[in-house]
Amino acid sequence: MEFGILGPLLISGDDGSVQLPRKPRAVLSALLLHPNQIVSRDRLIAAVWEQPPRSAVSNLQTYVSQIRRAAIDVETCEPGYRLRADPGHLDLLAFGEAVQGAREHAARDDLAAAHVRFQRAFRLWRGRPAEDAPLARTLAPRIAELEEQADRARADWTDVRLALGLHQELITELYAQLEADPLRERPWRQLMLALHGAGRRAEALDAYMRARKVLVDELGVEPGPELRELHGALLAGEQAHPPVRRAAPTWTGLCQLPADLGDFVGRAAELATVTGALDVGGSAPAIVVVSGPPGTGKSTLAVHAAHRMRERYPDGQLFARLGGMDPGDALAELLKALGVDGEMLPAATEDRAAMYRARVADRAVLVVLDDARDELQVQHLLPGTPRSAVIVTSRGPLAALPGATAVPLEVLPFEDAQRLLAGIAGRDRVAAAPDSAETIVRVCGRLPLAIRIAGARLATRPAWPLADFAERISSASLDELRYGRLDVRSTYAMGFAPLSIAARRAFLMFGVTGLDSVADWSMRALLGQPPRLADQAVEDLATAGLITASEIDGAGQARYRMHDLLRDFARELAVDGQADALRRLSQESLERLMAATTELPLPLVPPAPDAPPRTPPAGPRRRAWLLAERKTLLAVAQAAAPSMAARLAEVITPFLTIRGFHDDADRLLSAVSAVTDRKTARRLRLMRVDVGLDRGRAREVGAELRELLAAAEADGDQHEAAYALTMLGTCAAAAGDLGRALAHTTLAADRFLEYGDTNGLANAWIAMSVIHLHQARWPEAAEVCELGLVLTGGAQNAQYHADLLRGLGIARFEMGKVENAIEHYEESLRLARELDWAKGERMTLRRLGEAHAALGHFEQATAMLAECGRMFAAAGDVHGEALTEFALGETCRWRGDEQAALGHFQTCAALLGPLGEPTWRVRTLKEIARSRAALATAGRG
C-alpha cells in the first residue's frame, strides 16, 4: 500500500486507488503525519473533532476498523495506534530522505547530484499536507512544521542552484516566494545573488532597498549582517558567492543564537536571575528554566540573556527550537551544527546523546533549548560537564528537572508594557494619546507578544489614530492581534493542540464561566469528574503553561488563573455542550453559598422554602471563603439559568450588603431581574431597593417602593407587600414624616405576625425602634428592642441582634441609664466585629464613645470617636462622619469647651448639608444655637 500525504490524501493499493469516508480519512491522515510513531487515542480524537462527542472513543475504534478493512495495516499500541511506513511507500518519508541525501551531496560539493535529489524531493509536494482531510485545528502546528521544513529545504536547493549558475530560472521563483512572505531575509539575499548572477546588478541593488524598506516598515529592524555585507559587496563590485552547506571537520566559537531585540524592555529581575545562575561555577552544568504562558516573552528573554553571556561561554552558543520535536531529531540538528556529518549520526537517541556530550565535553558552551515540551525531551540534550550551561524555555515549569533554577514569567508590569508599545509604535505617538495607549495595553493584557503585534500594526500605518485601533481591539481582541506570521490565536492553538481530552475540557471551562481564576471545587463541579481526575486535568493545564497555579487565596484555597486573552480563546472554543457544566457549577455554588451565609440575615423578601435556619457567627473561615469566591459566585449567578440565577442572587445579596459591596449587589440584582419572570423580578427589585436604603438613598427609592407595593397588593401578595411597607417606613422616617413611618411599620409588623415570619418581623421592629428614637419616645423604643431581642434568639441572627442591642442602648442612654447603655453597646460591638460588619461596628462605636463621654471618660471617648470618624471617612459615609462630629461636639460641651463644641456642631451641619436627614439637621442647628448662646453669655459675663 502506498500513501501520499504531501497534498490531498492518496491511497494506492494493488487494485488501484482506495477511497475512505471522511472521518476515517482524517484518522488515517493523522497517523500518516506521524509515521512509525504511536499516536495516542486522545491525540487522534483531538485531531478529528474540535468538540469531541461523548462517543468519541467508540467512534474512533469504528474508524480504525474501517481503515483496516481497506487492507491498511494499523497497529494497536497502547495508548493508541501506529502506522508503519518506509520511504518507498510514504511521500513524507521519501521527501525527508531525498532532502537529507541532497544536503549530504551539497556538503561534499557534489552540486549536480544535490540538485537532482532536491528536484526529486519537491516533485513529491502536491500542496498543503493533508489538505483535503477534515482535520481539527490541533494538527495545524504539525502541518506548519512540515511546511517550515519544506521552506528550509527549498532555500538549501536554491543555494545549490545558485552555485550551479541557474540564475535566470530562480528569479521568478524567488519573486513569488517573497510576494507570499516578504519578511524572510534569506530569499532576499538569494534574489540579489540570482539577479547579480544574471547580469542585473541594478535590480539586485534595488532588491536590497526593497528588502530594507519592508523590514524597517513592518518590523522596525534593519537587515541582518549577511544581507548588508552582500549589499556592500555588490556596491563595491566584488564577486558574491552563494552559501552552500559543506562539511566542517571542527568547530569553534559557533553562535546559533537568533538576533537579539533592540527594543527589549523590562524583565530586570528575571534577567538578573538568569544571568546570575549562568555566572556561577559548580560541579554540574547550570540549568535555567524560563517558564510561562504563551506570549509572555520566554524566548525573547532567553535569547537576550544568552547574548549577554556570550563572553562567559566563548566556545559557542547553540540554539534549538524543540516544539514537538523528538529528542533524537533535536540531537541530530545540534550534532550537525557541531560539524558531525549526517552519515555519521548513530540511529539510537542514546548514542546520539553520548556523541553530543562527548563533542561539547570540557568546553564552555551555552545551549538554548526553546519551547521544550517536558523534562524527558530535554534530558538527552543536557551537556555532561560543568563548564557548559543550558537555558530552557517551556510553558510548564519542568519542576522535575534536577538542579534547575526556575524563572517564571508573567505579563509585563504596566509601565514596561507601555514602553514596549511606545518603542514599536512611536514614543511621540503614544505620548500624544495616553488613554488610547492605556486601553491597548490593557486589552493586550500586558502580554509581550500581543503588544508587539499591536505596535507593529500601528507602525505599519503611521496615520492610524490610536483611538481607532483601541476601539477595534476592544471589541475583537484576538481578531486584531495578528500581523504577518505573528498571531496570538495561533500561538494559543499550538499550546491547546497537544492537550489530553480531559485537559482540553478543563481549558474550555474557563471560557464557559469567563472567570480569570477558579478554585478546585469549582473546576471539579464544571468537569463533573472525581477529584483525582479533575486535579490531573488542571495539573496538565499548568504543565502546558495555560494556567498559573501558584496563588493561594484568603480562604487557603489554591486558585488557578488564566490570562484574559487565553480566556477569550477558550470562550471561542467553548461553543457546544457546556450547559451541563454550568448547571453543575451553579448547583454546587448555591449549596456552598447557602452553607456559608447562615450567620447572615435573610434578604428583605418573603423567605424561600429552602432557606436554612440562621446560626450564630461561625468564625472567619466562612467569611474568608465568601470573599475569595465573590467574583466566581457573581459570574456564575449572571451566567446561570434564570431561576437559578435569581436564587443565587437572593442568597448572596446579604453578604454583599453587609461587606459593603453595594455596587456588586446592585449590578447583579439589576441583571438577573431583567431575565426572570415578573414575580421573581419584583422580589429582586425589592432587594435592590433595600441595598439602596443601606447606602442611605432613602429619597431616591421611594417612588420605586410605592410602585412595588402597588404591584404586590394588586397580585394579592400581602406578605411581599409587608416588606415594601417596612422599607417605606424607613423612607418616611428619613424624610422626617415620623407619623407615616410608624403607621407603615406597624401595619407591616401585624402582617408578619400573621404569616409567622420572624425575619420580616425583626426588620419591622428594628425600623419601628428607630422611629420611636427619632420621636424621643425612649420607653417605647426600649420595649420594641427587647421584644426583638427575644424574637431573634440571642445570637441566632447576629446582625439583627446587634442592631436591636444598639437601639436598646440608645434608649437606655437617653433615659439616663448610661452604664446599662454601655453594656448593650459593647455586646452589639462584639457581634458586629464577629460578623465583620463594618457599618454596624462604626455606628455602635460612635454611640459607645458618646456614652463614655457622658460618664466623664473624655480621653477614652475622644479616642473612640476620632477612630470612628476615620472609619466613616474611609467608607465614604458622610452621614456617619456628620454624626461623629455631633458626638464630639457633645463631648467637648461636657468637658466644658463650648467653643470646640460649636466647631464640631458646625462641621456636622456642613456635612449633613441642606438635604440631610431632617431630624438630625434640626437637632444639630439647635445645638449650634445653644453653643452660640452660651458663648455670648460667657462673653458678657
TORLO-960493 format. One record per residue (C-alpha): residue in one letter; x, y, z. Coordinates in steps of 0.1 Angstrom, whole numbers, plus 2048, in hexadecimal, padded with zeros to 3 digits. Layout:
# TORLO-960493
aXYZ
...
This chain:
# TORLO-960493
m800800800
e80E8227F6
f804843806
g8068687FD
i801882818
l8148A0809
g7F58AE7FA
p7D289D7F7
l7D387B807
l7DB85F7EE
i7D783A7F5
s7E28217DB
g7DF7FB7DE
d7E57DE7C6
d7C37E47B7
g7C78097B3
s7BA8277C7
v7AA8217E9
q78E8387F5
l78483D81A
p76885182A
r770873839
k77786A85D
p78C84B856
r7A086183D
a7A687A859
v7B285E871
l7C984F856
s7D787284E
a7DF878872
l7F2857873
l80485E853
l80F88085F
h82086D87C
p82E84E86A
n83D83287F
q83284489F
i8188398B9
v7FC8538B7
s7E78528D6
r7C184F8D5
d7BE8718E5
r7D48818CA
l7C08708AE
i79F87B8BD
a7AC89E8C0
a7B789C89B
v79589188F
w77D8A68A4
e77F8CA8AF
q7648C18CA
p76689B8CF
p74488A8D4
r73F8738F2
s7428558DB
a7648618CD
v7788428DA
s75F8298CB
n75D83D8AB
l78383E8A8
q7838188AB
t76A81588F
y77E82B878
v79E81787F
s78A7F8876
q77F808855
i7A381084D
r7AE7ED854
r7927DF83E
a7A27F3822
a7C17DC826
i7D57F8838
d7E97EA855
v7E4800874
e7F37F1893
t7E47F48B6
c7FF8008CD
e7F580E8EF
p7EB8298F5
g7E182C8D0
y7E98218AD
r807821895
l80A81E86F
r82C811864
a83A81E843
d85A823830
p86683C816
g85C8247FA
h838826805
l832849814
d83B869803
l84287B824
l85E86382C
a86A862808
f86C888809
g880888829
e89886E81C
a89D8807FA
v8A48A280C
q8BD892824
g8CF882806
a8CF8A27F4
r8DE8B5811
e8F989A815
h90389D7F0
a9048C37F3
a91B8C1812
r9338AC7FC
d9318C67E0
d91E8AD7C9
l9068C87BF
a8F88B77A0
a8ED8997B5
a8DF8AF7D0
h8CB8C27B6
v8BC8A17A9
r8B28957CB
f8A28B67D5
q88F8B57B4
r8848927BC
a87989C7DF
f8638BA7D4
r8528A67B9
l8418947D7
w8318B47E3
r80E8B87D4
g8008D27EC
r7FA8D8811
p7FE8B8825
a7DD8A5829
e7CB8C381A
d7AB8AF812
a7A989D833
p78F8AB84D
l7A88B0868
a7A38C5888
r7B98E3890
t7CF8CE8A7
l7E38C1889
a7EA8E487C
p80C8E688F
r8178C587F
i80D8D085C
a81E8F2862
e83E8DF86E
l83F8CB84D
e83A8EA838
e8568FB84C
q86D8DD845
a8648DF820
d86C905820
r88E8FE82E
a8958E2815
r88A8F87F8
a8A1913804
d8BE8FA805
w8B58EF7E2
t8B59137D7
d8D99167E4
v8E38F87D0
r8D39057B0
l8E49277B6
a9059157B9
l8FE903798
g8F7924787
l8D191E781
h8CA942788
q8B094A76E
e89892E778
l89A93879D
i89095D799
t86B957792
e86993D7AD
l8799537C7
y8639707BE
a84595A7C4
q85294E7E6
l8599727F1
e83697D7E6
a8279637FE
d84096981B
p854989818
l86398883B
r87C96C836
e89F97982F
r8AE95A81F
p89895B800
w8A09807FB
r8C59777FD
q8C095B7E4
l8AC9727CD
m8C998C7CE
l8E29707C5
a8CC9637A9
l8C798679A
h8EC98E79D
g8F596C78D
a8DD973770
g8EF99476A
r8D39AA779
r8E89BC793
a8D29DA796
e8B49C479D
a8C89B27B7
l8CF9D37C9
d8AB9DD7C6
a8A19BC7D5
y8B69C57F4
m8A49E67F7
r8829D57F5
a88D9BB80F
r8999D6826
k8799EA823
v8629CD82A
l8779C3849
v8789E6857
d8549ED84F
e8469CC85B
l85D9C2878
g8709E2880
v8929D087B
e8AF9D5863
p8BA9B884C
g8D199E85B
p8F799D856
e8F798483A
l8DE999825
r8F29B982D
e9139A9824
l90699D803
h8F89C07FB
g91B9CE803
a92C9B57ED
l9149BD7D0
l91A9E27D4
a93F9DD7D4
g93D9C77B5
e94B9A97C7
q9439857BE
a9269767D3
h9249517D9
p90593D7E5
p90992B806
v907905802
r9088EF821
r9298DC822
a9378C483C
a94B8D4857
p9648BD869
t9678D3888
w9548EF898
t95E90C8AD
g94B92B8B9
l92B9208A9
c90D9378B0
q8EA92B8A5
l8D79448BA
p8BB9588A9
a8C197D8A7
d8BC9908C8
l8A09A98CA
g8A99CE8C9
d8899D78DB
f88C9BF8F8
v87B9CF916
g8759C593A
r87C9A394A
a8999B195E
a89399A97C
e88E97B966
l8AC984950
a8C298796F
t8B696597C
v8BF95595A
t8E1965956
g8E996097A
a8E293A978
l8F7937959
d91494A968
v91A933986
g931916982
g9288F4990
s92D8CF98D
a9118CB974
p9058E0956
a8F08FD960
i8CC8F9955
v8B2915953
v88E90F94B
v87A92D93F
s856924940
g83493693B
p815937926
p81693C901
g82195E8F5
t83296A915
g85496E904
k86694F911
s87A94A8F1
t8829708EF
l88F970913
a8A395090D
v8B495D8ED
h8BB97F8FD
a8CB96F91B
a8DF957905
h8ED9748F1
r8F7986911
m90996691D
r91C95F8FD
e93E96990B
r938951928
y93393490F
p94D93C8F4
d94D9198E5
g92B91D8D6
q9069248DA
l8EE9098CC
f8C990F8C6
a8AE8F58BF
r8898FC8BC
l87A8DC8C9
g8548DF8C7
g8478BC8C1
m8698B08B4
d87588D8BE
p89588F8D4
g8A787A8BA
d89F89389E
a8AA8B08B5
l8CB89F8BC
a8D089A897
e8CC8BF891
l8E48C88AD
l8FE8AF8A1
k8FD8BB87D
a9028DF88A
l9208D189D
g92F8C387C
v92389F87D
d91C89285B
g8F8885857
e90486384B
m91785F86C
l8F9864883
p8F0846898
a8CD839895
a8C48368BA
t8BC8568CE
e8D284A8EB
d8F08468D4
r8EA8698C5
a8E98778E8
a90A8678F1
m91A8758D1
y90C8978D9
r9198978FC
a93B88C8F0
r93B8A88D6
v9358C38F0
a9488B390D
d95F8CB920
r9548E990A
a943908915
v923905900
l902916906
v8E49028F9
v8C29138F5
l8A68F98F2
d88690C8E7
d8629018ED
a8698E08FE
r84C8C9903
d8578B7923
e8748AB937
l87988B922
q87D89F902
v8998B4913
q8AB899926
h8BF88C908
l8C98AF8FD
l8DB8B991D
p9028BB91C
g9148A5934
t9308BB941
p92E8DA958
r93D8F4941
s91E8F492B
a8FB901933
v8D88FE926
i8BB917924
v89A90591E
t879916916
s85990491C
r83590B922
g8368F5941
p84E8F895E
l8618D7957
a8628D297C
a8718AF979
l8918BC968
p8AC8B7983
g8BF8D698F
a8AE8EE978
t8A9913981
a88491B97B
v87C93D96C
p856940968
l84A95C951
e82996E954
v81C98C940
l8309AC93F
p82B9C7959
f8159E394B
e8329FC947
d8489E3934
a82A9D891E
q8249FC915
r849A0290E
l8499E38F7
l82B9F18E4
a83BA138E1
g85CA058D5
i84A9F38B8
a82DA0B8AF
g840A2B8B7
r846A3D8D7
d838A5F8CD
r819A4E8BF
v813A3A8DF
a81AA598F5
a800A6D8E0
a7E4A548E7
p7EAA4690A
d7C7A3A910
s7C5A268F0
a7E8A188F6
e7DDA0D919
t7BE9FC909
i7D49E98F0
v7EC9DD90B
r7CF9D3921
v7BD9C0906
c7DE9AF8FD
g7DF9A4921
r8039B1923
l80D99290F
p82D99A8FC
l8239878DD
a8029998DB
i8129BB8E1
r82C9B48C6
i8119AB8AD
a7FD9CA8B6
g81B9E08B4
a8259D1892
r8039D7884
l8039FB88F
a827A00882
t81C9F4860
r801A0F85E
p810A2F86D
a7F1A43867
w7DAA2B879
p7CCA3C898
l7D2A288B7
a7AFA2E8C2
d7A1A1C8A4
f7B89FE8A9
a7AF9FE8CF
e78A9FC8C6
r7909E08AD
i7A59CB8C4
s78D9CF8E1
s7719C08CD
a7849A38BC
s7A599F8CE
l7B097D8BF
d7A598789C
e7BA9A689D
l7D99968AD
r7E898888D
y804995878
g81698185D
r82196186E
l81B96F890
d7F996489C
v7ED9618C1
r7D19498B8
s7E99328A5
t8019338C2
y7E69288DA
a7DA90D8C2
m7FC8FE8C2
g7FB8FB8E8
f7D88EE8E7
a7DE8D38CC
p7F28B98E0
l7DC8BA8FF
s7CA89A90A
i7A489A907
a7A08A092C
a7B88BD92C
r7A78CC90D
r7858CA91F
a7958DB93D
f7A38F6927
l7818FC917
m771900939
f78292293D
g77092C91E
v74F92092C
t75193594B
g76695393F
l77995195F
d79D95A962
s7A294297E
v79192498E
a79690F9AD
d7968E99AE
w7728E59B8
s7658F999A
m77B8E7981
r76F8C598E
a74B8D198B
l7518DD968
l7618BD95C
g74A8A696F
q768890977
p775880997
p78F8959A8
r7AD88199C
l7A4883977
a79A8A897A
d7BB8B098C
q7CF89E971
a7BE8B2955
v7C68D3967
e7EA8C796D
d7ED8C0948
l7E28E4940
a7FC8F2959
t8178DC949
a80D8E9926
g81090D933
l7EC91592C
i7E491D950
t7F892796F
a7F491398E
s8099279A7
e7EE93B9B9
i7DE9349DB
d7BF9499E2
g7B4957A03
a7A1937A0B
g7C0922A07
q7B49139E6
a7CB90E9C8
r7BF9249AB
y7C691E986
r7C893D972
m7C694294C
h7D1960937
d7B5976929
l7BE96F904
l7C194A90B
r79F94B91B
d79195C8FC
f7A09408E7
a7909268FF
r76E9388FB
e7719358D5
l7759108D8
a75B90A8F3
v73D90B8DC
d72B8EA8E0
g7228D38FD
q72A8EA919
a7088EE928
d70C8D093E
a72D8DD94C
l71E8FE955
r7008ED965
r7178D897B
l72B8F7985
s70B90B98C
q6FD8EF9A3
e71E8EB9B5
s7229109B9
l6FF9139C8
e7048F79E1
r7259059ED
l7189299ED
m6FA91FA03
a71090DA1B
a72892AA1E
t70D945A24
t6F8937A40
e706950A58
l6FA96DA43
p6D6979A42
l6BE96FA27
p6B6988A0C
l69999FA10
v68098A9FC
p66A96DA07
p682951A11
a6889369F7
p67C913A00
d69F9049FF
a6AF920A14
p6C390FA30
p6BF91BA54
r6D5938A60
t6F292FA76
p70A942A8E
p72A951A7E
a740933A74
g762945A74
p777953A58
r779934A42
r758937A30
r75D95CA2B
a77F957A1D
w77093EA04
l7559569FA
l76E9729F4
a78595B9E0
e76994E9CA
r75596E9C6
k75E9739A2
t75894F99A
l73694F9AA
l72C96F999
a737962977
v72594197C
a705953987
q705969967
a70C94B950
a6F4932960
a6D092A954
p6B7945960
s6A893297D
m6CA92798A
a6D894A984
a6BC959999
r6C29419B6
l6E79479B6
a6E296D9B5
e6C996A9D2
v6E29569E8
i70196B9E1
t6F298D9E4
p6F298FA0B
f717987A0A
l71E9A19F0
t70B9BBA03
i71A9B4A25
r73D9B5A17
g7389D5A04
f7379C79E0
h7189DB9D8
d7229E19B4
d7259BC9AE
a7039B59BE
d6F39D19AA
r7019C4989
l6F99A0990
l6D59A699A
s6CF9BD97C
a6DE9A4964
v6CB986972
s6AA997976
a6AB9A0951
v6AA97B946
t69396C960
d66D96A961
r65898796D
k65397C991
t677971996
a682992987
r66D9A59A1
r67E9929BE
l6A099B9B0
r6969BF9AB
l68A9C09CF
m6AC9B39DA
r6BD9CD9C4
v6A99E99D6
d6B59DB9F7
v6D99DE9EB
g6D2A029E2
l6C4A09A05
d6E39FAA15
r6F7A13A01
g6E2A30A0F
r6CFA369EF
a6ACA379FE
r6A2A569EA
e6AAA449C9
v698A249CD
g676A309DA
a665A319B8
e670A0D9AF
l665A009D1
r642A0E9CD
e6419FE9AA
l64C9DC9B8
l6339DF9D5
a6169E69BD
a6219C89A7
a6229B09C4
e6009BB9D1
a5F19B89AE
d5FE9949AD
g5EF98E9D0
d6129879DE
q60E998A00
h62D987A0D
e6439979F3
a6309B89F8
a63A9B7A1D
y65F9B8A14
a6589D69FD
l6459E7A1A
t6639E2A31
m67A9F3A19
l661A0FA12
g661A15A38
t687A19A37
c683A32A19
a669A46A2C
a67EA48A4B
a69CA54A37
a685A6FA28
g67AA7AA4B
d656A6DA47
l657A58A67
g632A53A6A
r62FA43A48
a64FA2FA4F
l640A20A6F
a61FA18A5D
h631A05A41
t6479F1A59
t62B9E9A71
l6159DCA55
a6339C7A47
a63A9B9A6A
d6169AEA6D
r61799CA4C
f63898BA54
l62997EA75
e60C970A61
y62495EA49
g63B952A65
d658963A53
t67296AA6E
n68B979A54
g672993A48
l66699AA6C
a68A9A0A78
n68F9B9A5C
a66E9CAA63
w6769CDA88
i6999DBA81
a68A9F5A6A
m66F9FCA85
s689A01AA0
v69CA1AA8B
i67CA2EA85
h675A2EAAB
l698A3AAB1
h693A57A98
q673A5FAAB
a686A5FACC
r66EA44AD8
w689A32AEC
p674A19AFF
e661A0EAE0
a682A0AACD
a6919F5AE9
e6729DFAEA
v6739D8AC5
c6989D0AC7
e6939B8AE4
l6789A6AD1
g68E9A4AB3
l6AB995AC7
v695979AD3
l689973AB0
t6AC971AA0
g6B6956AB9
g6D6963AC8
a6F1962AAE
q6DE94CA96
n6DA96AA7F
a6F997EA89
q6F499DA73
y6D09A2A7E
h6DA99CAA2
a6F69B6A9F
d6DE9CFA90
l6C59CAAAC
l6DF9CBAC8
r6EC9EDABA
g6C89FAAB9
l6C29EEADC
g6E39FFAE7
i6D8A20AD8
a6B6A1EAEA
r6C7A16B0B
f6E1A32B05
e6C6A4CAFF
m6B3A40B1E
g6D2A47B33
k6DDA23B37
v700A28B28
e712A0BB38
n6F69F3B2B
a6F8A03B09
i71E9FCB08
e7179D7B0F
h7009D5AF1
y7179E8ADB
e7359D2AE3
e7219B2ADC
s7149C1ABB
l7389CBAB2
r7449A8ABA
l72A998AA2
a7329B1A87
r7579A9A88
e750984A88
l73C989A68
d7569A1A59
w7389B9A56
a74C9D9A52
k72D9F0A50
g71E9E2A70
e7409E5A81
r743A0AA77
m720A13A82
t723A01AA4
l746A0EAAB
r739A32AA7
r71EA2BAC0
l737A1BAD8
g74EA39AD6
e730A50ADD
a727A3CAFC
h74AA3CB0A
a74BA62B05
a72BA65B19
l73CA53B36
g759A6BB34
h771A53B23
f77BA6EB0C
e79DA61AFF
q78FA3EAF8
a770A4DAE8
t785A65AD2
a79CA49AC6
m77EA32ABE
l76CA4EAAB
a78CA58A98
e790A34A8D
c76CA32A84
g76EA51A6F
r78CA42A5B
m777A22A55
f759A36A48
a770A4BA32
a782A2CA24
a760A1DA1C
g754A3DA0B
d737A3FA24
v732A65A26
h713A61A3C
g727A4CA55
e743A66A55
a729A81A5D
l71AA6EA7A
t73DA67A88
e744A8DA87
f723A92A9A
a72FA79AB5
l751A8BAB7
g73EAACABB
e72AA9DAD9
t74BA8FAE8
c75BAB2AE6
r73DAC2AF6
w73DAA9B13
r762AB0B17
g75BAD5B19
d769AE0AF8
e74BAF0AE7
q760B01ACC
a76DADFAC0
a74AAD1AC3
l73DAECAAC
g757AE3A92
h74DABFA92
f728AC7A8F
q72FADEA72
t743AC3A61
c726AABA66
a70EAC4A56
a725AC9A39
l728AA3A33
l703A9EA36
g6FCAB9A1C
p6DBAC9A15
l6CDAA8A09
g6D9A94A27
e6C2A7EA3D
p6A9A98A4B
t6A9A8AA6F
w6CEA8DA73
r6D0AAEA60
v6B7ABEA78
r6C9AAFA96
t6EBABCA8A
l6DEADFA83
k6CFAE0AA6
e6F1AD7AB5
i703AF1AA1
a6EBB0BAAE
r6EFAFFAD2
s715B01ACF
r714B24AC0
a6FDB2FADC
a714B20AF7
l732B31AE7
a720B52AE5
t715B50B0A
a739B47B14
g746B65B00
r72EB7EB11
g738B70B32
